[in-house]
Structure formats: structure tokens, C-alpha cells
Amino acid sequence: MSLEPLVQQLSEFSTCEVSDALIKLGSPNGGHIPDIQLVSPSGSSQTICGPAYTVQMVFSSDTSAPKLSSHFVDTAPAGTVIVINAPPS
């Protein structure tokens, strides 16, 4: 099933409109994720819309973490937005 039609429809709404709809549907905080920041070239007014591909970064000393067979960027499906959660330090 392609998500492209849904992504196209959602891209026509503002972040505020999507958040308000999520609140009405019962999503806590309207889908707000604290401390998330868009990283893009300086001065860019680029907007993005797509399914999230989440990545949990861990310290290299964490031997219990699973090891990927390739870099996470290479495993992200086309059209996804990479969301990275990194340790604070």
C-alpha cells in the first residue's frame, strides 16, 4: 500500500491544523514531540512531509544495542523523514 496519496493530502495542511485534528482524535498533546528540531540549510524555507523513519542513537560503548548491517541512512525507505533521537551528550 502506497502512502503517497495520504502524504500528498496531509502536505496541504499546516502543522497547526494537523495538531488540532490529532487532539480531536484523542492523541496526547496533538502529536507534539518535545525538543524536536528541523535541521536544514541556513535560510531555507523548505518544508517536509512524509512518514517518520525513527532512529535511536546509542553510545558505541552500549554493547547491548543491536548492530545494523549498514548505515541507517541507507536503510531508510525513499520518501521518509529521518527522525533521530540522540543521547543528550
PDB file with SEQRES, HELIX, SHEET and CRYST1 records, atoms N, CA, C and O in Angstrom:
SEQRES   1 A   89  MET SER LEU GLU PRO LEU VAL GLN GLN LEU SER GLU PHE          
SEQRES   2 A   89  SER THR CYS GLU VAL SER ASP ALA LEU ILE LYS LEU GLY          
SEQRES   3 A   89  SER PRO ASN GLY GLY HIS ILE PRO ASP ILE GLN LEU VAL          
SEQRES   4 A   89  SER PRO SER GLY SER SER GLN THR ILE CYS GLY PRO ALA          
SEQRES   5 A   89  TYR THR VAL GLN MET VAL PHE SER SER ASP THR SER ALA          
SEQRES   6 A   89  PRO LYS LEU SER SER HIS PHE VAL ASP THR ALA PRO ALA          
SEQRES   7 A   89  GLY THR VAL ILE VAL ILE ASN ALA PRO PRO SER                  
HELIX    1 AA1 GLU A    4  LEU A   10  1                                   7    
HELIX    2 AA2 THR A   15  LYS A   24  1                                  10    
HELIX    3 AA3 PRO A   28  GLY A   31  5                                   4    
HELIX    4 AA4 PHE A   72  THR A   75  1                                   4    
SHEET    1 AA1 2 ALA A  52  GLN A  56  0                                        
SHEET    2 AA1 2 VAL A  81  ASN A  85  1                                        
CRYST1    1.000    1.000    1.000  90.00  90.00  90.00 P 1           1          
ATOM      1  N   MET A   1       0.837  -1.189   0.000  1.00  0.00           N  
ATOM      2  CA  MET A   1       0.000   0.000   0.000  1.00  0.00           C  
ATOM      3  C   MET A   1       0.882   1.253   0.000  1.00  0.00           C  
ATOM      4  O   MET A   1       1.746   1.405   0.863  1.00  0.00           O  
ATOM      5  N   SER A   2       0.666   2.129  -0.949  1.00  0.00           N  
ATOM      6  CA  SER A   2       1.448   3.352  -1.054  1.00  0.00           C  
ATOM      7  C   SER A   2       0.877   4.432  -0.134  1.00  0.00           C  
ATOM      8  O   SER A   2      -0.332   4.661  -0.098  1.00  0.00           O  
ATOM      9  N   LEU A   3       1.758   5.082   0.596  1.00  0.00           N  
ATOM     10  CA  LEU A   3       1.342   6.185   1.459  1.00  0.00           C  
ATOM     11  C   LEU A   3       1.344   7.519   0.719  1.00  0.00           C  
ATOM     12  O   LEU A   3       0.922   8.538   1.265  1.00  0.00           O  
ATOM     13  N   GLU A   4       1.817   7.509  -0.522  1.00  0.00           N  
ATOM     14  CA  GLU A   4       1.973   8.756  -1.283  1.00  0.00           C  
ATOM     15  C   GLU A   4       0.702   9.606  -1.352  1.00  0.00           C  
ATOM     16  O   GLU A   4       0.782  10.815  -1.135  1.00  0.00           O  
ATOM     17  N   PRO A   5      -0.488   9.018  -1.651  1.00  0.00           N  
ATOM     18  CA  PRO A   5      -1.697   9.856  -1.686  1.00  0.00           C  
ATOM     19  C   PRO A   5      -1.995  10.514  -0.334  1.00  0.00           C  
ATOM     20  O   PRO A   5      -2.409  11.672  -0.287  1.00  0.00           O  
ATOM     21  N   LEU A   6      -1.787   9.781   0.759  1.00  0.00           N  
ATOM     22  CA  LEU A   6      -2.027  10.332   2.094  1.00  0.00           C  
ATOM     23  C   LEU A   6      -1.030  11.436   2.411  1.00  0.00           C  
ATOM     24  O   LEU A   6      -1.406  12.475   2.954  1.00  0.00           O  
ATOM     25  N   VAL A   7       0.225  11.221   2.080  1.00  0.00           N  
ATOM     26  CA  VAL A   7       1.254  12.232   2.311  1.00  0.00           C  
ATOM     27  C   VAL A   7       0.933  13.490   1.512  1.00  0.00           C  
ATOM     28  O   VAL A   7       1.072  14.602   2.023  1.00  0.00           O  
ATOM     29  N   GLN A   8       0.508  13.323   0.270  1.00  0.00           N  
ATOM     30  CA  GLN A   8       0.143  14.474  -0.564  1.00  0.00           C  
ATOM     31  C   GLN A   8      -1.005  15.262   0.053  1.00  0.00           C  
ATOM     32  O   GLN A   8      -0.973  16.492   0.082  1.00  0.00           O  
ATOM     33  N   GLN A   9      -2.019  14.557   0.547  1.00  0.00           N  
ATOM     34  CA  GLN A   9      -3.160  15.226   1.181  1.00  0.00           C  
ATOM     35  C   GLN A   9      -2.723  15.961   2.446  1.00  0.00           C  
ATOM     36  O   GLN A   9      -3.095  17.116   2.651  1.00  0.00           O  
ATOM     37  N   LEU A  10      -1.943  15.303   3.287  1.00  0.00           N  
ATOM     38  CA  LEU A  10      -1.508  15.923   4.540  1.00  0.00           C  
ATOM     39  C   LEU A  10      -0.588  17.107   4.310  1.00  0.00           C  
ATOM     40  O   LEU A  10      -0.569  18.035   5.118  1.00  0.00           O  
ATOM     41  N   SER A  11       0.178  17.096   3.223  1.00  0.00           N  
ATOM     42  CA  SER A  11       1.120  18.191   2.958  1.00  0.00           C  
ATOM     43  C   SER A  11       0.408  19.512   2.671  1.00  0.00           C  
ATOM     44  O   SER A  11       1.035  20.571   2.697  1.00  0.00           O  
ATOM     45  N   GLU A  12      -0.886  19.457   2.401  1.00  0.00           N  
ATOM     46  CA  GLU A  12      -1.648  20.673   2.120  1.00  0.00           C  
ATOM     47  C   GLU A  12      -2.123  21.372   3.392  1.00  0.00           C  
ATOM     48  O   GLU A  12      -2.657  22.479   3.325  1.00  0.00           O  
ATOM     49  N   PHE A  13      -1.933  20.735   4.556  1.00  0.00           N  
ATOM     50  CA  PHE A  13      -2.350  21.316   5.829  1.00  0.00           C  
ATOM     51  C   PHE A  13      -1.144  21.859   6.589  1.00  0.00           C  
ATOM     52  O   PHE A  13      -0.021  21.383   6.426  1.00  0.00           O  
ATOM     53  N   SER A  14      -1.403  22.872   7.426  1.00  0.00           N  
ATOM     54  CA  SER A  14      -0.338  23.404   8.269  1.00  0.00           C  
ATOM     55  C   SER A  14      -0.104  22.463   9.445  1.00  0.00           C  
ATOM     56  O   SER A  14      -0.937  21.608   9.746  1.00  0.00           O  
ATOM     57  N   THR A  15       1.023  22.631  10.096  1.00  0.00           N  
ATOM     58  CA  THR A  15       1.332  21.846  11.287  1.00  0.00           C  
ATOM     59  C   THR A  15       0.258  22.050  12.344  1.00  0.00           C  
ATOM     60  O   THR A  15      -0.133  21.101  13.025  1.00  0.00           O  
ATOM     61  N   CYS A  16      -0.216  23.273  12.485  1.00  0.00           N  
ATOM     62  CA  CYS A  16      -1.249  23.596  13.471  1.00  0.00           C  
ATOM     63  C   CYS A  16      -2.549  22.847  13.159  1.00  0.00           C  
ATOM     64  O   CYS A  16      -3.185  22.313  14.068  1.00  0.00           O  
ATOM     65  N   GLU A  17      -2.943  22.805  11.901  1.00  0.00           N  
ATOM     66  CA  GLU A  17      -4.170  22.095  11.522  1.00  0.00           C  
ATOM     67  C   GLU A  17      -4.065  20.598  11.807  1.00  0.00           C  
ATOM     68  O   GLU A  17      -5.021  19.987  12.283  1.00  0.00           O  
ATOM     69  N   VAL A  18      -2.911  20.011  11.519  1.00  0.00           N  
ATOM     70  CA  VAL A  18      -2.705  18.581  11.780  1.00  0.00           C  
ATOM     71  C   VAL A  18      -2.744  18.326  13.284  1.00  0.00           C  
ATOM     72  O   VAL A  18      -3.354  17.356  13.735  1.00  0.00           O  
ATOM     73  N   SER A  19      -2.091  19.199  14.067  1.00  0.00           N  
ATOM     74  CA  SER A  19      -2.074  19.052  15.519  1.00  0.00           C  
ATOM     75  C   SER A  19      -3.485  19.153  16.099  1.00  0.00           C  
ATOM     76  O   SER A  19      -3.864  18.349  16.950  1.00  0.00           O  
ATOM     77  N   ASP A  20      -4.261  20.137  15.644  1.00  0.00           N  
ATOM     78  CA  ASP A  20      -5.643  20.288  16.122  1.00  0.00           C  
ATOM     79  C   ASP A  20      -6.472  19.054  15.811  1.00  0.00           C  
ATOM     80  O   ASP A  20      -7.273  18.620  16.640  1.00  0.00           O  
ATOM     81  N   ALA A  21      -6.290  18.487  14.632  1.00  0.00           N  
ATOM     82  CA  ALA A  21      -7.026  17.283  14.254  1.00  0.00           C  
ATOM     83  C   ALA A  21      -6.619  16.107  15.138  1.00  0.00           C  
ATOM     84  O   ALA A  21      -7.472  15.328  15.565  1.00  0.00           O  
ATOM     85  N   LEU A  22      -5.320  15.974  15.415  1.00  0.00           N  
ATOM     86  CA  LEU A  22      -4.853  14.891  16.273  1.00  0.00           C  
ATOM     87  C   LEU A  22      -5.423  15.011  17.687  1.00  0.00           C  
ATOM     88  O   LEU A  22      -5.764  14.003  18.307  1.00  0.00           O  
ATOM     89  N   ILE A  23      -5.527  16.234  18.195  1.00  0.00           N  
ATOM     90  CA  ILE A  23      -6.131  16.447  19.527  1.00  0.00           C  
ATOM     91  C   ILE A  23      -7.589  16.011  19.509  1.00  0.00           C  
ATOM     92  O   ILE A  23      -8.048  15.338  20.432  1.00  0.00           O  
ATOM     93  N   LYS A  24      -8.315  16.387  18.470  1.00  0.00           N  
ATOM     94  CA  LYS A  24      -9.723  15.987  18.363  1.00  0.00           C  
ATOM     95  C   LYS A  24      -9.881  14.477  18.260  1.00  0.00           C  
ATOM     96  O   LYS A  24     -10.907  13.930  18.664  1.00  0.00           O  
ATOM     97  N   LEU A  25      -8.869  13.800  17.721  1.00  0.00           N  
ATOM     98  CA  LEU A  25      -8.903  12.342  17.606  1.00  0.00           C  
ATOM     99  C   LEU A  25      -8.383  11.643  18.864  1.00  0.00           C  
ATOM    100  O   LEU A  25      -8.354  10.414  18.926  1.00  0.00           O  
ATOM    101  N   GLY A  26      -7.970  12.433  19.874  1.00  0.00           N  
ATOM    102  CA  GLY A  26      -7.546  11.858  21.146  1.00  0.00           C  
ATOM    103  C   GLY A  26      -6.056  11.645  21.311  1.00  0.00           C  
ATOM    104  O   GLY A  26      -5.633  11.016  22.281  1.00  0.00           O  
ATOM    105  N   SER A  27      -5.253  12.146  20.396  1.00  0.00           N  
ATOM    106  CA  SER A  27      -3.801  11.995  20.525  1.00  0.00           C  
ATOM    107  C   SER A  27      -3.274  12.952  21.594  1.00  0.00           C  
ATOM    108  O   SER A  27      -3.537  14.153  21.535  1.00  0.00           O  
ATOM    109  N   PRO A  28      -2.531  12.425  22.570  1.00  0.00           N  
ATOM    110  CA  PRO A  28      -1.998  13.304  23.613  1.00  0.00           C  
ATOM    111  C   PRO A  28      -1.121  14.406  23.019  1.00  0.00           C  
ATOM    112  O   PRO A  28      -0.246  14.130  22.198  1.00  0.00           O  
ATOM    113  N   ASN A  29      -1.349  15.617  23.422  1.00  0.00           N  
ATOM    114  CA  ASN A  29      -0.551  16.783  23.008  1.00  0.00           C  
ATOM    115  C   ASN A  29      -0.581  17.035  21.506  1.00  0.00           C  
ATOM    116  O   ASN A  29       0.282  17.747  20.994  1.00  0.00           O  
ATOM    117  N   GLY A  30      -1.537  16.478  20.792  1.00  0.00           N  
ATOM    118  CA  GLY A  30      -1.644  16.736  19.358  1.00  0.00           C  
ATOM    119  C   GLY A  30      -0.476  16.225  18.556  1.00  0.00           C  
ATOM    120  O   GLY A  30      -0.190  16.742  17.476  1.00  0.00           O  
ATOM    121  N   GLY A  31       0.204  15.218  19.065  1.00  0.00           N  
ATOM    122  CA  GLY A  31       1.342  14.667  18.347  1.00  0.00           C  
ATOM    123  C   GLY A  31       2.636  15.426  18.585  1.00  0.00           C  
ATOM    124  O   GLY A  31       3.649  15.135  17.949  1.00  0.00           O  
ATOM    125  N   HIS A  32       2.619  16.398  19.496  1.00  0.00           N  
ATOM    126  CA  HIS A  32       3.824  17.192  19.772  1.00  0.00           C  
ATOM    127  C   HIS A  32       4.924  16.314  20.363  1.00  0.00           C  
ATOM    128  O   HIS A  32       4.682  15.542  21.291  1.00  0.00           O  
ATOM    129  N   ILE A  33       6.109  16.435  19.829  1.00  0.00           N  
ATOM    130  CA  ILE A  33       7.278  15.736  20.360  1.00  0.00           C  
ATOM    131  C   ILE A  33       8.228  16.814  20.888  1.00  0.00           C  
ATOM    132  O   ILE A  33       8.780  17.591  20.109  1.00  0.00           O  
ATOM    133  N   PRO A  34       8.419  16.863  22.223  1.00  0.00           N  
ATOM    134  CA  PRO A  34       9.276  17.919  22.795  1.00  0.00           C  
ATOM    135  C   PRO A  34      10.703  17.873  22.238  1.00  0.00           C  
ATOM    136  O   PRO A  34      11.248  16.805  21.958  1.00  0.00           O  
ATOM    137  N   ASP A  35      11.278  19.042  22.089  1.00  0.00           N  
ATOM    138  CA  ASP A  35      12.685  19.204  21.707  1.00  0.00           C  
ATOM    139  C   ASP A  35      13.024  18.723  20.302  1.00  0.00           C  
ATOM    140  O   ASP A  35      14.201  18.520  20.004  1.00  0.00           O  
ATOM    141  N   ILE A  36      12.040  18.533  19.429  1.00  0.00           N  
ATOM    142  CA  ILE A  36      12.350  18.124  18.060  1.00  0.00           C  
ATOM    143  C   ILE A  36      12.647  19.382  17.237  1.00  0.00           C  
ATOM    144  O   ILE A  36      11.958  20.394  17.369  1.00  0.00           O  
ATOM    145  N   GLN A  37      13.652  19.311  16.407  1.00  0.00           N  
ATOM    146  CA  GLN A  37      14.062  20.461  15.600  1.00  0.00           C  
ATOM    147  C   GLN A  37      14.346  20.022  14.177  1.00  0.00           C  
ATOM    148  O   GLN A  37      14.975  18.990  13.944  1.00  0.00           O  
ATOM    149  N   LEU A  38      13.872  20.823  13.223  1.00  0.00           N  
ATOM    150  CA  LEU A  38      14.172  20.586  11.820  1.00  0.00           C  
ATOM    151  C   LEU A  38      15.588  21.083  11.538  1.00  0.00           C  
ATOM    152  O   LEU A  38      15.924  22.225  11.849  1.00  0.00           O  
ATOM    153  N   VAL A  39      16.396  20.237  10.961  1.00  0.00           N  
ATOM    154  CA  VAL A  39      17.757  20.631  10.594  1.00  0.00           C  
ATOM    155  C   VAL A  39      17.795  20.717   9.074  1.00  0.00           C  
ATOM    156  O   VAL A  39      17.639  19.714   8.378  1.00  0.00           O  
ATOM    157  N   SER A  40      18.006  21.929   8.572  1.00  0.00           N  
ATOM    158  CA  SER A  40      18.051  22.149   7.130  1.00  0.00           C  
ATOM    159  C   SER A  40      19.047  23.268   6.842  1.00  0.00           C  
ATOM    160  O   SER A  40      19.499  23.949   7.763  1.00  0.00           O  
ATOM    161  N   PRO A  41      19.392  23.461   5.574  1.00  0.00           N  
ATOM    162  CA  PRO A  41      20.361  24.515   5.249  1.00  0.00           C  
ATOM    163  C   PRO A  41      19.936  25.886   5.784  1.00  0.00           C  
ATOM    164  O   PRO A  41      18.746  26.202   5.815  1.00  0.00           O  
ATOM    165  N   SER A  42      20.898  26.689   6.198  1.00  0.00           N  
ATOM    166  CA  SER A  42      20.638  28.014   6.737  1.00  0.00           C  
ATOM    167  C   SER A  42      19.835  28.867   5.760  1.00  0.00           C  
ATOM    168  O   SER A  42      20.142  28.930   4.569  1.00  0.00           O  
ATOM    169  N   GLY A  43      18.814  29.513   6.278  1.00  0.00           N  
ATOM    170  CA  GLY A  43      17.991  30.395   5.461  1.00  0.00           C  
ATOM    171  C   GLY A  43      16.971  29.675   4.598  1.00  0.00           C  
ATOM    172  O   GLY A  43      16.264  30.316   3.821  1.00  0.00           O  
ATOM    173  N   SER A  44      16.880  28.369   4.714  1.00  0.00           N  
ATOM    174  CA  SER A  44      15.953  27.590   3.898  1.00  0.00           C  
ATOM    175  C   SER A  44      14.542  27.721   4.433  1.00  0.00           C  
ATOM    176  O   SER A  44      14.328  27.710   5.645  1.00  0.00           O  
ATOM    177  N   SER A  45      13.577  27.844   3.533  1.00  0.00           N  
ATOM    178  CA  SER A  45      12.169  27.854   3.935  1.00  0.00           C  
ATOM    179  C   SER A  45      11.518  26.536   3.527  1.00  0.00           C  
ATOM    180  O   SER A  45      10.297  26.453   3.396  1.00  0.00           O  
ATOM    181  N   GLN A  46      12.325  25.525   3.331  1.00  0.00           N  
ATOM    182  CA  GLN A  46      11.879  24.200   2.914  1.00  0.00           C  
ATOM    183  C   GLN A  46      10.942  23.594   3.953  1.00  0.00           C  
ATOM    184  O   GLN A  46      11.189  23.703   5.154  1.00  0.00           O  
ATOM    185  N   THR A  47       9.879  22.964   3.497  1.00  0.00           N  
ATOM    186  CA  THR A  47       9.014  22.208   4.391  1.00  0.00           C  
ATOM    187  C   THR A  47       9.072  20.747   3.976  1.00  0.00           C  
ATOM    188  O   THR A  47       9.359  20.430   2.822  1.00  0.00           O  
ATOM    189  N   ILE A  48       8.798  19.863   4.921  1.00  0.00           N  
ATOM    190  CA  ILE A  48       8.847  18.435   4.634  1.00  0.00           C  
ATOM    191  C   ILE A  48       7.588  17.760   5.139  1.00  0.00           C  
ATOM    192  O   ILE A  48       6.969  18.210   6.103  1.00  0.00           O  
ATOM    193  N   CYS A  49       7.223  16.692   4.487  1.00  0.00           N  
ATOM    194  CA  CYS A  49       6.068  15.901   4.902  1.00  0.00           C  
ATOM    195  C   CYS A  49       6.298  14.481   4.427  1.00  0.00           C  
ATOM    196  O   CYS A  49       6.579  14.248   3.252  1.00  0.00           O  
ATOM    197  N   GLY A  50       6.177  13.536   5.340  1.00  0.00           N  
ATOM    198  CA  GLY A  50       6.359  12.138   4.982  1.00  0.00           C  
ATOM    199  C   GLY A  50       6.307  11.264   6.210  1.00  0.00           C  
ATOM    200  O   GLY A  50       6.325  11.762   7.336  1.00  0.00           O  
ATOM    201  N   PRO A  51       6.245   9.978   6.002  1.00  0.00           N  
ATOM    202  CA  PRO A  51       6.264   9.066   7.144  1.00  0.00           C  
ATOM    203  C   PRO A  51       7.599   9.165   7.882  1.00  0.00           C  
ATOM    204  O   PRO A  51       8.650   9.322   7.260  1.00  0.00           O  
ATOM    205  N   ALA A  52       7.551   9.072   9.208  1.00  0.00           N  
ATOM    206  CA  ALA A  52       8.773   9.146  10.007  1.00  0.00           C  
ATOM    207  C   ALA A  52       9.516   7.818   9.965  1.00  0.00           C  
ATOM    208  O   ALA A  52       8.914   6.748  10.052  1.00  0.00           O  
ATOM    209  N   TYR A  53      10.835   7.908   9.830  1.00  0.00           N  
ATOM    210  CA  TYR A  53      11.722   6.762   9.963  1.00  0.00           C  
ATOM    211  C   TYR A  53      12.569   7.085  11.177  1.00  0.00           C  
ATOM    212  O   TYR A  53      13.496   7.891  11.094  1.00  0.00           O  
ATOM    213  N   THR A  54      12.260   6.462  12.308  1.00  0.00           N  
ATOM    214  CA  THR A  54      12.907   6.826  13.562  1.00  0.00           C  
ATOM    215  C   THR A  54      14.202   6.057  13.781  1.00  0.00           C  
ATOM    216  O   THR A  54      14.312   4.871  13.469  1.00  0.00           O  
ATOM    217  N   VAL A  55      15.174   6.772  14.326  1.00  0.00           N  
ATOM    218  CA  VAL A  55      16.494   6.205  14.602  1.00  0.00           C  
ATOM    219  C   VAL A  55      16.854   6.543  16.036  1.00  0.00           C  
ATOM    220  O   VAL A  55      16.806   7.707  16.433  1.00  0.00           O  
ATOM    221  N   GLN A  56      17.216   5.531  16.817  1.00  0.00           N  
ATOM    222  CA  GLN A  56      17.679   5.731  18.190  1.00  0.00           C  
ATOM    223  C   GLN A  56      19.198   5.611  18.202  1.00  0.00           C  
ATOM    224  O   GLN A  56      19.740   4.522  18.015  1.00  0.00           O  
ATOM    225  N   MET A  57      19.873   6.713  18.419  1.00  0.00           N  
ATOM    226  CA  MET A  57      21.335   6.693  18.504  1.00  0.00           C  
ATOM    227  C   MET A  57      21.723   6.214  19.898  1.00  0.00           C  
ATOM    228  O   MET A  57      21.039   6.517  20.875  1.00  0.00           O  
ATOM    229  N   VAL A  58      22.807   5.476  19.989  1.00  0.00           N  
ATOM    230  CA  VAL A  58      23.317   4.991  21.275  1.00  0.00           C  
ATOM    231  C   VAL A  58      24.829   5.194  21.309  1.00  0.00           C  
ATOM    232  O   VAL A  58      25.476   5.357  20.274  1.00  0.00           O  
ATOM    233  N   PHE A  59      25.365   5.179  22.509  1.00  0.00           N  
ATOM    234  CA  PHE A  59      26.815   5.276  22.651  1.00  0.00           C  
ATOM    235  C   PHE A  59      27.463   4.010  22.101  1.00  0.00           C  
ATOM    236  O   PHE A  59      26.901   2.922  22.223  1.00  0.00           O  
ATOM    237  N   SER A  60      28.621   4.145  21.508  1.00  0.00           N  
ATOM    238  CA  SER A  60      29.319   2.970  20.958  1.00  0.00           C  
ATOM    239  C   SER A  60      29.681   1.975  22.054  1.00  0.00           C  
ATOM    240  O   SER A  60      29.908   0.796  21.780  1.00  0.00           O  
ATOM    241  N   SER A  61      29.734   2.447  23.281  1.00  0.00           N  
ATOM    242  CA  SER A  61      30.053   1.558  24.402  1.00  0.00           C  
ATOM    243  C   SER A  61      28.860   0.678  24.812  1.00  0.00           C  
ATOM    244  O   SER A  61      29.018  -0.240  25.618  1.00  0.00           O  
ATOM    245  N   ASP A  62      27.679   0.951  24.266  1.00  0.00           N  
ATOM    246  CA  ASP A  62      26.477   0.169  24.595  1.00  0.00           C  
ATOM    247  C   ASP A  62      26.506  -1.134  23.806  1.00  0.00           C  
ATOM    248  O   ASP A  62      26.067  -1.180  22.657  1.00  0.00           O  
ATOM    249  N   THR A  63      27.019  -2.178  24.416  1.00  0.00           N  
ATOM    250  CA  THR A  63      27.163  -3.461  23.725  1.00  0.00           C  
ATOM    251  C   THR A  63      25.847  -4.224  23.611  1.00  0.00           C  
ATOM    252  O   THR A  63      25.774  -5.221  22.893  1.00  0.00           O  
ATOM    253  N   SER A  64      24.801  -3.768  24.314  1.00  0.00           N  
ATOM    254  CA  SER A  64      23.505  -4.448  24.235  1.00  0.00           C  
ATOM    255  C   SER A  64      22.665  -3.958  23.049  1.00  0.00           C  
ATOM    256  O   SER A  64      21.652  -4.567  22.705  1.00  0.00           O  
ATOM    257  N   ALA A  65      23.092  -2.860  22.434  1.00  0.00           N  
ATOM    258  CA  ALA A  65      22.334  -2.297  21.306  1.00  0.00           C  
ATOM    259  C   ALA A  65      22.514  -3.164  20.062  1.00  0.00           C  
ATOM    260  O   ALA A  65      23.599  -3.692  19.820  1.00  0.00           O  
ATOM    261  N   PRO A  66      21.447  -3.307  19.273  1.00  0.00           N  
ATOM    262  CA  PRO A  66      21.582  -4.095  18.032  1.00  0.00           C  
ATOM    263  C   PRO A  66      22.530  -3.405  17.055  1.00  0.00           C  
ATOM    264  O   PRO A  66      22.623  -2.178  17.024  1.00  0.00           O  
ATOM    265  N   LYS A  67      23.213  -4.189  16.278  1.00  0.00           N  
ATOM    266  CA  LYS A  67      24.149  -3.672  15.267  1.00  0.00           C  
ATOM    267  C   LYS A  67      23.480  -3.754  13.902  1.00  0.00           C  
ATOM    268  O   LYS A  67      22.971  -4.806  13.514  1.00  0.00           O  
ATOM    269  N   LEU A  68      23.484  -2.639  13.175  1.00  0.00           N  
ATOM    270  CA  LEU A  68      22.901  -2.613  11.836  1.00  0.00           C  
ATOM    271  C   LEU A  68      23.886  -3.181  10.823  1.00  0.00           C  
ATOM    272  O   LEU A  68      25.101  -3.093  11.000  1.00  0.00           O  
ATOM    273  N   SER A  69      23.348  -3.760   9.768  1.00  0.00           N  
ATOM    274  CA  SER A  69      24.212  -4.313   8.723  1.00  0.00           C  
ATOM    275  C   SER A  69      24.760  -3.214   7.804  1.00  0.00           C  
ATOM    276  O   SER A  69      25.753  -3.423   7.108  1.00  0.00           O  
ATOM    277  N   SER A  70      24.107  -2.042   7.805  1.00  0.00           N  
ATOM    278  CA  SER A  70      24.579  -0.901   7.018  1.00  0.00           C  
ATOM    279  C   SER A  70      24.181   0.381   7.741  1.00  0.00           C  
ATOM    280  O   SER A  70      23.464   0.341   8.742  1.00  0.00           O  
ATOM    281  N   HIS A  71      24.647   1.508   7.232  1.00  0.00           N  
ATOM    282  CA  HIS A  71      24.361   2.798   7.851  1.00  0.00           C  
ATOM    283  C   HIS A  71      22.854   3.046   7.834  1.00  0.00           C  
ATOM    284  O   HIS A  71      22.178   2.685   6.871  1.00  0.00           O  
ATOM    285  N   PHE A  72      22.315   3.672   8.914  1.00  0.00           N  
ATOM    286  CA  PHE A  72      20.869   3.875   8.997  1.00  0.00           C  
ATOM    287  C   PHE A  72      20.304   4.691   7.841  1.00  0.00           C  
ATOM    288  O   PHE A  72      19.157   4.487   7.443  1.00  0.00           O  
ATOM    289  N   VAL A  73      21.089   5.605   7.303  1.00  0.00           N  
ATOM    290  CA  VAL A  73      20.618   6.404   6.161  1.00  0.00           C  
ATOM    291  C   VAL A  73      20.332   5.497   4.966  1.00  0.00           C  
ATOM    292  O   VAL A  73      19.391   5.740   4.210  1.00  0.00           O  
ATOM    293  N   ASP A  74      21.130   4.468   4.799  1.00  0.00           N  
ATOM    294  CA  ASP A  74      20.942   3.552   3.678  1.00  0.00           C  
ATOM    295  C   ASP A  74      19.760   2.609   3.882  1.00  0.00           C  
ATOM    296  O   ASP A  74      19.290   1.989   2.928  1.00  0.00           O  
ATOM    297  N   THR A  75      19.277   2.496   5.122  1.00  0.00           N  
ATOM    298  CA  THR A  75      18.142   1.609   5.388  1.00  0.00           C  
ATOM    299  C   THR A  75      16.806   2.342   5.354  1.00  0.00           C  
ATOM    300  O   THR A  75      15.753   1.704   5.366  1.00  0.00           O  
ATOM    301  N   ALA A  76      16.834   3.669   5.313  1.00  0.00           N  
ATOM    302  CA  ALA A  76      15.594   4.456   5.304  1.00  0.00           C  
ATOM    303  C   ALA A  76      14.910   4.329   3.943  1.00  0.00           C  
ATOM    304  O   ALA A  76      15.538   4.539   2.906  1.00  0.00           O  
ATOM    305  N   PRO A  77      13.616   3.984   3.952  1.00  0.00           N  
ATOM    306  CA  PRO A  77      12.889   3.897   2.680  1.00  0.00           C  
ATOM    307  C   PRO A  77      12.774   5.266   2.002  1.00  0.00           C  
ATOM    308  O   PRO A  77      12.752   6.296   2.676  1.00  0.00           O  
ATOM    309  N   ALA A  78      12.702   5.271   0.695  1.00  0.00           N  
ATOM    310  CA  ALA A  78      12.553   6.519  -0.066  1.00  0.00           C  
ATOM    311  C   ALA A  78      11.288   7.243   0.385  1.00  0.00           C  
ATOM    312  O   ALA A  78      10.259   6.613   0.630  1.00  0.00           O  
ATOM    313  N   GLY A  79      11.370   8.555   0.491  1.00  0.00           N  
ATOM    314  CA  GLY A  79      10.208   9.365   0.834  1.00  0.00           C  
ATOM    315  C   GLY A  79       9.951   9.509   2.317  1.00  0.00           C  
ATOM    316  O   GLY A  79       8.987  10.164   2.711  1.00  0.00           O  
ATOM    317  N   THR A  80      10.798   8.905   3.159  1.00  0.00           N  
ATOM    318  CA  THR A  80      10.598   9.036   4.596  1.00  0.00           C  
ATOM    319  C   THR A  80      11.402  10.204   5.150  1.00  0.00           C  
ATOM    320  O   THR A  80      12.365  10.667   4.538  1.00  0.00           O  
ATOM    321  N   VAL A  81      10.986  10.663   6.314  1.00  0.00           N  
ATOM    322  CA  VAL A  81      11.686  11.741   7.019  1.00  0.00           C  
ATOM    323  C   VAL A  81      12.412  11.085   8.191  1.00  0.00           C  
ATOM    324  O   VAL A  81      11.779  10.460   9.042  1.00  0.00           O  
ATOM    325  N   ILE A  82      13.725  11.223   8.238  1.00  0.00           N  
ATOM    326  CA  ILE A  82      14.504  10.592   9.297  1.00  0.00           C  
ATOM    327  C   ILE A  82      14.402  11.441  10.560  1.00  0.00           C  
ATOM    328  O   ILE A  82      14.733  12.626  10.549  1.00  0.00           O  
ATOM    329  N   VAL A  83      13.938  10.823  11.652  1.00  0.00           N  
ATOM    330  CA  VAL A  83      13.819  11.460  12.949  1.00  0.00           C  
ATOM    331  C   VAL A  83      14.798  10.752  13.876  1.00  0.00           C  
ATOM    332  O   VAL A  83      14.670   9.554  14.130  1.00  0.00           O  
ATOM    333  N   ILE A  84      15.785  11.505  14.384  1.00  0.00           N  
ATOM    334  CA  ILE A  84      16.860  10.911  15.179  1.00  0.00           C  
ATOM    335  C   ILE A  84      16.712  11.317  16.642  1.00  0.00           C  
ATOM    336  O   ILE A  84      16.570  12.497  16.963  1.00  0.00           O  
ATOM    337  N   ASN A  85      16.747  10.324  17.514  1.00  0.00           N  
ATOM    338  CA  ASN A  85      16.799  10.554  18.952  1.00  0.00           C  
ATOM    339  C   ASN A  85      18.209  10.209  19.410  1.00  0.00           C  
ATOM    340  O   ASN A  85      18.635   9.056  19.345  1.00  0.00           O  
ATOM    341  N   ALA A  86      18.921  11.226  19.872  1.00  0.00           N  
ATOM    342  CA  ALA A  86      20.321  11.029  20.255  1.00  0.00           C  
ATOM    343  C   ALA A  86      20.482  11.262  21.757  1.00  0.00           C  
ATOM    344  O   ALA A  86      19.731  12.038  22.347  1.00  0.00           O  
ATOM    345  N   PRO A  87      21.460  10.593  22.378  1.00  0.00           N  
ATOM    346  CA  PRO A  87      21.741  10.845  23.794  1.00  0.00           C  
ATOM    347  C   PRO A  87      22.076  12.325  23.993  1.00  0.00           C  
ATOM    348  O   PRO A  87      22.624  12.968  23.097  1.00  0.00           O  
ATOM    349  N   PRO A  88      21.748  12.854  25.156  1.00  0.00           N  
ATOM    350  CA  PRO A  88      21.954  14.302  25.388  1.00  0.00           C  
ATOM    351  C   PRO A  88      23.391  14.769  25.257  1.00  0.00           C  
ATOM    352  O   PRO A  88      23.630  15.938  24.952  1.00  0.00           O  
ATOM    353  N   SER A  89      24.335  13.902  25.475  1.00  0.00           N  
ATOM    354  CA  SER A  89      25.728  14.349  25.363  1.00  0.00           C  
ATOM    355  C   SER A  89      26.377  13.675  24.181  1.00  0.00           C  
ATOM    356  O   SER A  89      27.554  13.911  23.905  1.00  0.00           O  
TER     357      SER A  89                                                      
END                                                                             
